[in-house]
Protein backbone atom coordinates (compact mmCIF):
# COMPACT_ATOMS: atom_id res chain seq x y z
CA UNK A 1 0.00 0.00 0.00
CA UNK A 2 1.37 3.48 -0.80
CA UNK A 3 2.21 6.00 1.87
CA UNK A 4 -0.57 8.28 3.05
CA UNK A 5 -0.17 11.98 2.39
CA UNK A 6 -0.17 14.44 5.27
CA UNK A 7 -2.87 17.11 4.99
CA UNK A 8 -0.62 20.17 4.72
CA UNK A 9 -3.31 22.63 5.88
CA UNK A 10 -3.85 20.65 9.07
CA UNK A 11 -0.09 20.22 9.60
CA UNK A 12 0.31 24.00 9.70
CA UNK A 13 -2.53 24.48 12.20
CA UNK A 14 -2.12 21.62 14.68
CA UNK A 15 0.71 20.10 16.70
CA UNK A 16 0.71 16.66 18.33
CA UNK A 17 2.20 16.53 21.85
CA UNK A 18 4.43 13.74 23.11
CA UNK A 19 1.47 12.13 24.88
CA UNK A 20 -0.62 12.23 21.69
CA UNK A 21 -2.87 15.21 22.46
CA UNK A 22 -3.62 17.70 19.69
CA UNK A 23 -2.80 21.38 20.30
CA UNK A 24 -4.31 24.29 18.40
CA UNK A 25 -4.01 28.05 18.50
CA UNK A 26 -6.98 30.09 19.66
CA UNK A 27 -9.24 31.97 17.28
CA UNK A 28 -10.69 35.51 17.76
CA UNK A 29 -7.28 37.20 17.70
CA UNK A 30 -7.22 38.63 14.14
CA UNK A 31 -9.29 41.80 14.10
CA UNK A 32 -11.78 43.89 16.10
CA UNK A 33 -9.31 43.81 18.99
CA UNK A 34 -10.16 47.24 20.40
CA UNK A 35 -13.28 46.08 22.23
CA UNK A 36 -11.64 42.92 23.63
CA UNK A 37 -10.03 43.28 27.05
CA UNK A 38 -6.27 43.01 27.51
CA UNK A 39 -6.81 39.94 29.70
CA UNK A 40 -8.85 38.20 27.00
CA UNK A 41 -6.29 38.97 24.28
CA UNK A 42 -3.44 37.81 26.51
CA UNK A 43 -5.18 34.50 27.22
CA UNK A 44 -5.79 33.95 23.49
CA UNK A 45 -2.02 33.90 22.84
CA UNK A 46 -1.58 30.45 24.33
CA UNK A 47 -2.30 27.20 22.51
CA UNK A 48 -4.99 24.89 23.89
CA UNK A 49 -5.81 21.19 23.66
CA UNK A 50 -8.54 20.35 21.12
CA UNK A 51 -11.64 18.41 22.10
CA UNK A 52 -11.48 14.61 21.84
CA UNK A 53 -13.92 14.59 18.90
CA UNK A 54 -11.84 17.10 16.92
CA UNK A 55 -8.56 15.42 17.90
CA UNK A 56 -9.72 12.17 16.33
CA UNK A 57 -10.47 13.95 13.03
CA UNK A 58 -7.17 15.83 13.06
CA UNK A 59 -5.13 12.69 13.73
CA UNK A 60 -6.63 11.12 10.61
CA UNK A 61 -5.27 14.06 8.58
CA UNK A 62 -1.80 13.79 10.18
CA UNK A 63 -0.85 10.12 9.86
CA UNK A 64 2.88 10.50 10.57
CA UNK A 65 3.00 13.33 13.13
N, C-alpha and C positions, 0 to 999 in steps of 0.2 A: 504494500500500500504506500502511496506517496506521502511525503511529509505534509502536514497541515500548515496553512499559511496563518501567520499572526495577523489579526485585524489591526492595522496600523493606527487607525483613529482611536481605538480603545487603548492601545499601548501608550499613546501620548497622554491619555487622560487618567489612567489608573496605574497603581503600583501594588504589587503583591508583597506582603511582609514575609518575614522568615517563617512565621507560624501559619501562613496561608491565608491571612485576612486580606481583604481588598481595600486599599486606601483611595480616597478621592479628594479633590479640592472642593471647597465650598463654592456655591453659586451666589448670586446677588452682590457681586463686588465689582461690576463693570461700569455702571453709570448710575445716575441719580443718587450720588453719594452724599449730597449736601444734607438731606433730611435724615440720613441714618446716623445714629449716635456713634461717637468715637469707640465706645465699648463694643458695639455691634460689629463695626468694621474691623476692629482689632481681633475679635474672636473668629471672624471669617477668614483670617489669614491662614489658620492652621488646617491641615488636612484631617479628615475624619474617616472612620470605618464605614463602609457601605452596609446596607441592610443585607441579611442573609439571602433574600430572594434576588436582589440585584447582583450580589457577589457570585451566585451560581451562574447567572447569565454572562457576567464579565469573564469568568474563568473559562467559559466555553470559547470566548473570542481570543483568549490568550493561552494557547495550549502549552507553550514552552517557557512561560515566565513564572 
